[in-house]
Amino acid sequence: MGVLFDECAEHRVHTQVHLDRPFDIDTGARTHYTLPQLATLVREAAGWLTAAGAGPGDRVAIVKDNHWDYDLLACAAVRVGAVPAQLSAHLSGEVLGTLLARLGPALLVTTAQVLERGRREGTDLAAAARATLVLDAAVPGTLGIDDVRGHTAPGPHRRHDDEPLVVHHTSGTTGVPKLVVHSTRTIVRKLARFESVRLPRIGLRRGDTLVNASAFAHGRTFCWTASALCMGPAAISIITTQDPNLADPVLRAHPPTVLEALPASFVRFQPLTEGLDNPFRRLRLVISTYDAMHPPTVRAYLRASRHRSPLWVEGWGQTETGPLTFRFHTRNSVHRASEGSGTRNLGRPVPGKTRLRVVDPDTLRPLPRGQAGLVLARTAACALGYVGEEDRWSAKRHGSWWNTGDIGARNRDGSIDLLDREVDRTPQLSCLRTEDLLETRLPQALECVVLAEPGRDPLPVVVTADGAMDRARWKEAVRDLPPLREPVALTWDQVPRTGTGKVRRRELLHRLTGRSDTYGSGRWT
């Protein structure tokens, strides 16, 4: 990864890169790059890190605004032999302080805004690192870009395939995220290499315009960076916002043929699918990860495409494992899907890459097909461990099997139906299935969330554009469902979320009820 951009430039990969806003690490304020220009920027950043004191074996923590230069900085750190740890600036100062204490980084790369927010929240983030490099301003006691600019980067440092390469954190929907350590073997050779194959329909083509609207502090985009550049599409566009009004100009200037985005971004951009001149009319392939997609959103994007047979690839996995299953959606398949089934099917395990089994949560013995239990996974791409939480890692390993912490059932065809996270489950119903049904039946809903609370009926939350809801429509939507409490209507911004847009369910439950206890044990979060 340290020489990825150099090698692409040497092989004359002609991909053009377009940004919705300039990188935070480039004072030139450019929004268009060639791969040789990006290779130069990575080498320059490697020189900065070396001048700031980072070297082989050191950890370099990166905390900044959402942008693809997270991965450019990570590649620069890899180049000098360091281990980058990408932390989302969306995390609170307290949580960032906890993660930095676990990491003990030699260098913290951040912004003045992140440091100031940490101080306001009672945490001195810079105190956790030997040195701090601030990208955008002069902060007393820290280094600025002018202090390290112009330092020549050392030659690329090679490491063993099984040594730590990069650290990413989990989404943190249930509390402080875990710090996941991946090696070159797990995240590059097992995950990125698998994606770097020109498979029919789902493989990237040289003529594609690839758009990614993601959370670039997370592990998915580090892997994506390797695979996407190796495939050499005609253009890559980067979108850092979930505001459809800000994303629309970039999408129209460079209409995607392949689109990957966060589930929350797909929801926020969905109004752009309407109209004949919508920016998604050239789509042939859509890719979603991080969380399962609700059927109405999938239908909207496939309907917006003018391609003869657009395909939606939905992947399910975890930061610790990478993708575990894939499911494919077409116009016909989502049209045929029964509105009344409410089944969140994740698809089948990745052929030749992963195996899944469903076990009893108490005994860990395999369960028959159709019976719900804990989902265990086996994959050669499983990470090396958690930083500072070795006991937690060990508790989730059962021999060669990894405990996903999800409740699901295995179908006769080998596919998996996801019911709930173990910590969020309730005996009355499947929260996830119920959410799918409600979103299908309530067209005005941007999102529906069903919260489980011990001793009471589940609490539904309906997210709408204006925080209002038609009560008559609600009564019709829940006519045949198990008992639910009266719904709470909220706007999108009133819902606490992770950096990837996932709902922090326990925090939302606490805000609405004053309680945060759940039916689930939470042993495998």
C-alpha positions as CSV (number, residue, x, y, z in Angstrom):
1,M,0.0,0.0,0.0
2,G,3.0,2.3,0.6
3,V,3.8,2.3,-3.1
4,L,0.3,1.7,-4.5
5,F,0.0,5.1,-6.2
6,D,3.6,5.0,-7.5
7,E,3.0,1.6,-9.1
8,C,-0.3,2.8,-10.7
9,A,1.5,5.8,-12.1
10,E,4.4,3.7,-13.4
11,H,1.9,1.4,-15.2
12,R,0.3,4.5,-16.8
13,V,-3.1,4.0,-15.3
14,H,-5.0,6.9,-16.7
15,T,-7.7,7.2,-14.1
16,Q,-8.9,10.8,-13.5
17,V,-9.9,11.6,-9.9
18,H,-12.5,14.3,-9.1
19,L,-13.3,15.6,-5.6
20,D,-16.3,17.4,-4.2
21,R,-13.9,19.5,-2.1
22,P,-10.1,19.9,-1.9
23,F,-8.1,17.5,0.2
24,D,-7.3,18.6,3.7
25,I,-3.6,17.7,3.1
26,D,-3.1,19.8,-0.1
27,T,-2.9,23.6,0.2
28,G,-3.3,23.8,-3.6
29,A,-7.1,23.6,-3.3
30,R,-7.3,21.3,-6.3
31,T,-10.3,19.1,-7.0
32,H,-8.9,17.2,-10.0
33,Y,-6.0,14.8,-9.9
34,T,-4.2,12.3,-12.1
35,L,-2.6,9.3,-10.4
36,P,1.0,10.6,-10.8
37,Q,-0.1,13.7,-9.0
38,L,-1.6,11.6,-6.2
39,A,1.6,9.6,-6.0
40,T,3.6,12.8,-5.5
41,L,1.2,13.9,-2.8
42,V,1.6,10.5,-0.9
43,R,5.4,10.8,-1.1
44,E,5.3,14.4,0.2
45,A,3.1,13.2,3.1
46,A,5.5,10.4,3.8
47,G,8.2,13.1,4.1
48,W,6.1,15.0,6.6
49,L,5.5,12.0,8.8
50,T,9.2,11.2,8.8
51,A,10.1,14.8,9.7
52,A,7.5,14.6,12.5
53,G,9.3,11.5,14.0
54,A,7.3,8.6,12.7
55,G,9.2,5.5,11.6
56,P,9.1,1.7,11.3
57,G,6.9,0.0,13.8
58,D,5.3,3.3,15.1
59,R,1.6,3.9,15.2
60,V,0.4,7.0,13.5
61,A,-3.2,8.1,14.5
62,I,-5.1,10.1,11.9
63,V,-8.2,12.1,13.0
64,K,-9.7,14.7,10.6
65,D,-12.7,15.6,8.5
66,N,-14.1,13.0,6.2
67,H,-12.2,12.7,3.0
68,W,-10.3,10.2,0.9
69,D,-7.0,11.7,2.0
70,Y,-7.4,9.6,5.1
71,D,-6.3,6.7,2.9
72,L,-3.5,8.8,1.2
73,L,-2.1,9.6,4.7
74,A,-2.4,5.9,5.6
75,C,-0.5,4.9,2.5
76,A,2.2,7.5,3.4
77,A,2.5,6.0,6.9
78,V,2.8,2.5,5.5
79,R,5.5,3.7,3.1
80,V,7.7,4.8,6.1
81,G,7.1,1.5,7.9
82,A,4.5,2.9,10.4
83,V,1.1,1.5,11.2
84,P,-1.7,4.0,10.5
85,A,-4.7,4.1,12.8
86,Q,-7.6,5.8,11.1
87,L,-10.0,7.3,13.7
88,S,-13.3,9.1,12.7
89,A,-13.6,12.8,13.8
90,H,-17.2,12.0,14.2
91,L,-16.3,10.3,17.6
92,S,-16.7,12.3,20.8
93,G,-13.6,13.7,22.5
94,E,-14.0,11.2,25.3
95,V,-14.1,8.2,23.0
96,L,-11.2,9.5,20.9
97,G,-9.2,10.0,24.1
98,T,-9.9,6.3,25.1
99,L,-8.9,5.0,21.6
100,L,-5.7,7.1,21.6
101,A,-4.8,5.9,25.0
102,R,-5.1,2.3,23.8
103,L,-3.0,3.1,20.7
104,G,-0.2,5.1,22.3
105,P,0.7,6.6,18.9
106,A,4.1,8.1,18.2
107,L,2.3,10.7,16.0
108,L,-1.2,12.2,15.9
109,V,-2.2,13.8,12.6
110,T,-5.2,15.9,13.1
111,T,-6.7,19.4,12.7
112,A,-7.1,22.4,15.0
113,Q,-10.8,21.9,15.1
114,V,-10.5,18.3,16.3
115,L,-8.1,19.4,19.1
116,E,-10.3,22.3,20.1
117,R,-13.4,20.1,20.3
118,G,-11.5,17.6,22.4
119,R,-10.5,20.4,24.8
120,R,-14.1,21.6,25.0
121,E,-15.2,18.1,25.9
122,G,-12.4,17.8,28.6
123,T,-9.9,15.7,26.6
124,D,-6.4,16.8,25.6
125,L,-6.0,14.6,22.5
126,A,-2.5,15.7,21.8
127,A,-1.3,14.5,25.2
128,A,-1.7,10.9,24.0
129,A,0.9,11.1,21.3
130,R,4.7,11.7,21.3
131,A,4.1,14.4,18.7
132,T,1.1,16.0,17.0
133,L,1.0,17.3,13.4
134,V,-1.8,19.8,12.7
135,L,-2.8,20.0,9.1
136,D,-4.7,23.3,8.9
137,A,-3.4,25.9,11.5
138,A,-0.7,26.8,14.0
139,V,-1.4,25.3,17.4
140,P,1.0,25.9,20.3
141,G,2.9,22.8,21.3
142,T,2.3,21.0,18.0
143,L,3.9,20.8,14.5
144,G,2.4,22.5,11.5
145,I,2.7,21.6,7.8
146,D,5.3,24.4,7.4
147,D,7.5,22.7,10.0
148,V,7.7,19.4,8.0
149,R,7.3,20.5,4.4
150,G,10.0,19.7,2.0
151,H,11.5,16.7,3.9
152,T,12.4,13.9,1.5
153,A,10.5,10.7,2.0
154,P,12.7,7.6,2.8
155,G,12.6,4.6,0.5
156,P,9.6,2.3,0.9
157,H,9.8,0.1,4.0
158,R,8.9,-3.5,3.4
159,R,7.2,-5.6,6.1
160,H,6.1,-9.3,6.4
161,D,2.6,-10.1,5.2
162,D,1.5,-11.1,8.6
163,E,2.8,-8.1,10.5
164,P,0.3,-5.3,11.5
165,L,-0.4,-3.1,8.5
166,V,-3.3,-0.8,9.5
167,V,-5.7,-0.2,12.4
168,H,-9.4,0.6,11.8
169,H,-12.2,1.0,14.3
170,T,-15.6,-0.6,14.3
171,S,-18.7,1.5,13.9
172,G,-19.3,1.8,17.6
173,T,-23.1,1.5,17.6
174,T,-23.2,0.0,21.1
175,G,-20.4,2.0,22.8
176,V,-16.7,2.7,22.4
177,P,-15.5,1.2,19.1
178,K,-13.0,-1.6,19.0
179,L,-9.6,-1.0,17.3
180,V,-9.1,-3.8,14.7
181,V,-5.6,-4.7,13.5
182,H,-5.3,-6.0,9.9
183,S,-2.2,-7.3,8.1
184,T,-1.2,-7.2,4.5
185,R,-2.3,-10.8,4.2
186,T,-5.8,-10.2,5.6
187,I,-6.9,-6.9,4.1
188,V,-4.8,-6.7,0.9
189,R,-4.1,-10.3,-0.2
190,K,-7.4,-11.8,1.0
191,L,-9.9,-8.9,0.6
192,A,-8.6,-6.3,-2.0
193,R,-7.1,-8.9,-4.3
194,F,-10.5,-10.7,-4.4
195,E,-12.1,-7.5,-5.6
196,S,-9.4,-6.9,-8.2
197,V,-10.8,-9.4,-10.7
198,R,-12.8,-8.4,-13.8
199,L,-15.7,-10.6,-13.1
200,P,-18.7,-10.4,-15.5
201,R,-21.2,-7.7,-14.5
202,I,-19.8,-7.0,-11.0
203,G,-16.1,-6.3,-12.0
204,L,-14.9,-2.7,-12.7
205,R,-14.3,-1.8,-16.3
206,R,-11.8,0.6,-17.7
207,G,-14.5,2.8,-19.1
208,D,-16.4,3.1,-15.8
209,T,-17.0,6.3,-13.8
210,L,-16.7,5.1,-10.2
211,V,-18.3,7.2,-7.5
212,N,-17.7,6.6,-3.8
213,A,-19.6,8.4,-1.1
214,S,-18.3,6.8,2.1
215,A,-16.8,7.3,5.5
216,F,-13.1,7.3,4.7
217,A,-11.8,6.7,8.2
218,H,-13.2,3.1,8.1
219,G,-11.6,-0.1,6.8
220,R,-13.8,-0.5,3.8
221,T,-12.2,2.4,1.8
222,F,-8.6,1.4,2.6
223,C,-9.4,-1.9,0.9
224,W,-11.4,-0.2,-1.8
225,T,-8.5,2.1,-2.6
226,A,-6.3,-0.8,-3.4
227,S,-8.8,-2.7,-5.6
228,A,-10.2,0.4,-7.4
229,L,-6.9,1.8,-8.4
230,C,-5.6,-1.6,-9.6
231,M,-8.7,-1.9,-11.8
232,G,-8.0,1.5,-13.5
233,P,-11.5,2.9,-14.2
234,A,-11.7,6.0,-16.4
235,A,-12.7,8.2,-13.5
236,I,-13.1,8.1,-9.8
237,S,-15.3,10.7,-8.0
238,I,-15.2,11.2,-4.3
239,I,-18.1,12.6,-2.3
240,T,-17.6,13.4,1.3
241,T,-21.0,14.8,2.2
242,Q,-24.4,13.3,2.8
243,D,-26.1,16.5,1.8
244,P,-27.9,15.8,-1.5
245,N,-27.7,19.5,-2.6
246,L,-23.9,19.4,-2.2
247,A,-23.5,16.0,-3.8
248,D,-25.7,16.7,-6.8
249,P,-23.3,18.9,-8.8
250,V,-20.5,16.3,-8.6
251,L,-22.9,13.5,-9.6
252,R,-24.2,15.5,-12.5
253,A,-20.7,16.5,-13.7
254,H,-19.5,12.9,-13.5
255,P,-22.6,10.6,-13.8
256,P,-21.6,7.3,-12.2
257,T,-21.7,3.9,-14.0
258,V,-20.7,2.3,-10.7
259,L,-21.8,3.8,-7.3
260,E,-20.7,2.8,-3.8
261,A,-22.0,4.6,-0.8
262,L,-22.9,4.3,2.8
263,P,-26.5,3.1,3.5
264,A,-27.2,6.5,5.1
265,S,-25.9,8.3,2.0
266,F,-28.1,6.2,-0.3
267,V,-31.1,7.3,1.8
268,R,-30.2,10.9,1.8
269,F,-29.5,11.0,-1.9
270,Q,-32.7,9.1,-2.8
271,P,-34.6,12.3,-3.8
272,L,-32.1,12.8,-6.6
273,T,-33.3,9.6,-8.2
274,E,-36.5,11.3,-9.3
275,G,-36.8,12.7,-12.8
276,L,-35.6,11.7,-16.2
277,D,-32.4,13.8,-15.9
278,N,-31.4,12.2,-12.6
279,P,-27.6,11.8,-12.1
280,F,-28.0,8.0,-11.7
281,R,-29.3,7.3,-15.2
282,R,-26.0,5.7,-16.3
283,L,-25.8,3.3,-13.4
284,R,-25.0,-0.3,-14.2
285,L,-23.7,-1.4,-10.8
286,V,-24.5,-0.3,-7.2
287,I,-22.5,-1.5,-4.2
288,S,-23.6,-1.3,-0.6
289,T,-21.8,-2.4,2.5
290,Y,-21.8,-1.6,6.3
291,D,-25.5,-2.3,6.8
292,A,-28.4,-3.9,5.1
293,M,-30.4,-1.7,2.7
294,H,-34.1,-1.3,3.0
295,P,-36.1,-2.4,-0.1
296,P,-37.7,0.9,-1.1
297,T,-34.2,2.5,-1.4
298,V,-32.9,-0.3,-3.6
299,R,-35.9,0.0,-5.9
300,A,-35.5,3.8,-6.3
301,Y,-31.9,3.5,-7.6
302,L,-32.6,0.6,-9.9
303,R,-35.6,2.4,-11.3
304,A,-33.6,5.6,-11.8
305,S,-31.1,3.8,-14.1
306,R,-31.6,3.7,-17.8
307,H,-29.3,0.7,-18.1
308,R,-31.0,-2.3,-19.5
309,S,-30.3,-4.5,-16.4
310,P,-28.7,-2.6,-13.6
311,L,-27.4,-4.7,-10.7
312,W,-27.2,-4.0,-6.9
313,V,-24.6,-5.9,-4.9
314,E,-25.3,-5.9,-1.2
315,G,-22.4,-7.1,1.0
316,W,-22.6,-8.1,4.6
317,G,-19.6,-8.3,6.9
318,Q,-17.7,-6.7,9.7
319,T,-14.5,-4.7,10.1
320,E,-12.9,-7.7,11.7
321,T,-13.7,-10.1,8.7
322,G,-14.4,-8.1,5.6
323,P,-17.4,-9.3,3.4
324,L,-19.0,-12.5,4.5
325,T,-22.0,-12.8,2.2
326,F,-23.2,-11.2,-1.0
327,R,-26.7,-10.7,-2.3
328,F,-27.7,-9.5,-5.7
329,H,-30.8,-7.4,-6.5
330,T,-32.3,-6.7,-9.9
331,R,-35.4,-4.8,-11.0
332,N,-37.2,-8.1,-11.3
333,S,-36.0,-9.5,-7.9
334,V,-37.0,-6.4,-5.9
335,H,-40.3,-6.3,-7.8
336,R,-41.0,-9.9,-7.0
337,A,-40.1,-9.5,-3.3
338,S,-43.1,-10.1,-1.2
339,E,-44.0,-7.0,0.8
340,G,-45.5,-9.1,3.5
341,S,-42.5,-11.3,4.2
342,G,-40.3,-8.8,5.8
343,T,-37.2,-11.0,5.4
344,R,-33.8,-9.4,5.5
345,N,-31.9,-12.0,3.5
346,L,-28.1,-11.5,3.4
347,G,-27.4,-13.9,0.6
348,R,-24.9,-16.8,0.6
349,P,-21.4,-16.9,1.9
350,V,-18.7,-15.7,-0.5
351,P,-17.8,-18.8,-2.5
352,G,-14.4,-20.3,-1.5
353,K,-13.8,-17.5,1.0
354,T,-16.1,-17.7,3.9
355,R,-18.2,-20.3,5.8
356,L,-21.1,-19.5,8.2
357,R,-22.9,-21.6,10.8
358,V,-25.8,-20.7,13.2
359,V,-25.3,-21.9,16.8
360,D,-27.2,-21.9,20.1
361,P,-26.2,-18.7,22.0
362,D,-25.8,-20.6,25.3
363,T,-24.1,-23.9,24.1
364,L,-22.6,-22.8,20.8
365,R,-23.8,-26.0,19.3
366,P,-24.9,-25.9,15.6
367,L,-28.7,-25.4,15.1
368,P,-30.8,-26.9,12.3
369,R,-31.7,-24.8,9.2
370,G,-34.5,-22.3,9.9
371,Q,-33.8,-22.0,13.6
372,A,-32.5,-18.6,14.8
373,G,-29.2,-18.4,16.7
374,L,-25.8,-16.7,16.8
375,V,-24.0,-16.5,13.4
376,L,-20.4,-17.6,13.4
377,A,-18.1,-17.1,10.5
378,R,-14.8,-18.7,9.3
379,T,-12.6,-16.7,6.9
380,A,-8.9,-16.4,6.2
381,A,-9.4,-12.6,6.1
382,C,-10.1,-12.4,9.8
383,A,-8.1,-9.6,11.5
384,L,-5.2,-10.1,14.0
385,G,-6.9,-8.8,17.1
386,Y,-8.1,-5.7,19.0
387,V,-5.7,-3.1,20.3
388,G,-5.7,-3.1,24.1
389,E,-8.6,-5.5,24.4
390,E,-7.1,-9.0,24.0
391,D,-9.7,-10.6,26.3
392,R,-12.5,-9.2,24.3
393,W,-11.0,-10.6,21.1
394,S,-10.5,-14.0,22.7
395,A,-14.1,-14.1,23.9
396,K,-15.3,-13.7,20.3
397,R,-13.0,-16.5,18.9
398,H,-14.3,-20.1,19.1
399,G,-11.5,-22.1,17.6
400,S,-11.3,-21.1,13.9
401,W,-14.8,-19.5,14.1
402,W,-15.5,-15.8,14.7
403,N,-18.6,-14.8,16.6
404,T,-20.3,-12.0,14.6
405,G,-22.7,-11.1,17.5
406,D,-25.6,-11.2,15.0
407,I,-28.8,-13.3,15.4
408,G,-29.8,-15.1,12.2
409,A,-31.2,-18.2,10.6
410,R,-29.7,-20.4,7.8
411,N,-32.1,-21.2,4.9
412,R,-32.3,-24.4,2.9
413,D,-30.4,-22.8,0.0
414,G,-27.5,-21.8,2.4
415,S,-28.4,-18.1,2.6
416,I,-28.7,-16.3,5.9
417,D,-31.7,-14.3,7.2
418,L,-30.5,-11.6,9.6
419,L,-32.9,-10.9,12.5
420,D,-31.1,-8.6,14.9
421,R,-27.9,-7.8,16.7
422,E,-27.8,-10.0,19.8
423,V,-27.6,-7.0,22.0
424,D,-30.6,-5.4,20.4
425,R,-33.0,-8.4,20.1
426,T,-36.4,-8.7,21.6
427,P,-38.6,-11.9,22.0
428,Q,-41.6,-10.2,20.5
429,L,-40.3,-9.7,16.9
430,S,-37.3,-9.1,14.7
431,C,-36.6,-5.4,14.9
432,L,-34.8,-5.4,11.5
433,R,-37.6,-7.2,9.7
434,T,-40.2,-4.9,11.2
435,E,-38.2,-1.9,10.1
436,D,-38.1,-3.2,6.5
437,L,-41.9,-3.6,6.6
438,L,-42.6,-0.2,8.0
439,E,-40.3,1.5,5.5
440,T,-42.1,-0.2,2.7
441,R,-45.5,0.8,4.0
442,L,-44.7,4.4,5.0
443,P,-43.4,6.1,1.8
444,Q,-42.8,9.4,3.7
445,A,-40.3,7.6,6.1
446,L,-36.6,8.2,5.5
447,E,-35.9,5.5,8.0
448,C,-37.6,3.4,10.7
449,V,-36.0,2.2,13.9
450,V,-37.5,-0.3,16.3
451,L,-36.0,-0.2,19.8
452,A,-36.2,-3.1,22.2
453,E,-36.7,-2.4,25.9
454,P,-37.1,-5.1,28.6
455,G,-40.6,-5.3,30.1
456,R,-42.3,-3.2,27.5
457,D,-43.5,-3.4,23.9
458,P,-40.9,-2.3,21.3
459,L,-40.7,1.4,20.6
460,P,-40.8,2.5,17.0
461,V,-39.1,5.6,15.7
462,V,-40.0,7.0,12.3
463,V,-37.6,9.4,10.7
464,T,-39.1,11.9,8.2
465,A,-38.0,15.0,6.5
466,D,-39.9,17.3,8.8
467,G,-40.3,15.2,11.9
468,A,-44.0,14.8,11.3
469,M,-46.0,11.6,10.6
470,D,-49.5,10.8,9.3
471,R,-51.2,8.8,12.2
472,A,-53.8,7.3,9.9
473,R,-51.1,5.8,7.7
474,W,-49.3,4.6,10.8
475,K,-52.3,2.6,12.0
476,E,-52.7,1.0,8.6
477,A,-49.0,0.1,8.5
478,V,-49.0,-1.7,11.8
479,R,-52.4,-3.4,11.4
480,D,-51.0,-7.0,11.3
481,L,-47.8,-6.5,13.3
482,P,-47.1,-7.6,16.9
483,P,-47.9,-4.9,19.5
484,L,-45.8,-1.7,19.3
485,R,-45.8,1.4,21.3
486,E,-47.0,4.7,19.9
487,P,-44.3,5.9,17.5
488,V,-41.9,8.8,17.9
489,A,-41.4,10.9,14.8
490,L,-37.9,12.6,14.5
491,T,-35.9,14.3,11.8
492,W,-32.7,12.8,10.4
493,D,-30.4,15.1,12.5
494,Q,-32.3,14.3,15.7
495,V,-31.1,10.7,15.6
496,P,-27.6,9.9,17.1
497,R,-25.4,8.2,14.5
498,T,-22.0,6.7,14.0
499,G,-19.5,8.1,11.4
500,T,-21.0,5.6,8.9
501,G,-24.5,6.8,9.5
502,K,-25.7,3.8,11.6
503,V,-28.1,4.6,14.4
504,R,-26.7,4.4,17.9
505,R,-29.7,2.4,19.2
506,R,-28.9,2.4,22.9
507,E,-28.1,6.1,22.9
508,L,-31.4,6.8,21.1
509,L,-33.3,4.6,23.5
510,H,-31.8,6.4,26.5
511,R,-32.7,9.8,25.0
512,L,-36.3,8.8,24.5
513,T,-36.9,6.7,27.6
514,G,-34.1,7.3,30.1
515,R,-33.1,3.6,29.9
516,S,-30.4,1.8,27.9
517,D,-30.7,-1.8,29.2
518,T,-31.6,-4.4,26.6
519,Y,-32.9,-8.0,26.3
520,G,-29.6,-9.1,24.8
521,S,-26.5,-10.0,26.8
522,G,-24.1,-7.8,24.8
523,R,-21.4,-10.4,25.4
524,W,-20.3,-10.4,21.7
525,T,-20.4,-6.6,20.9
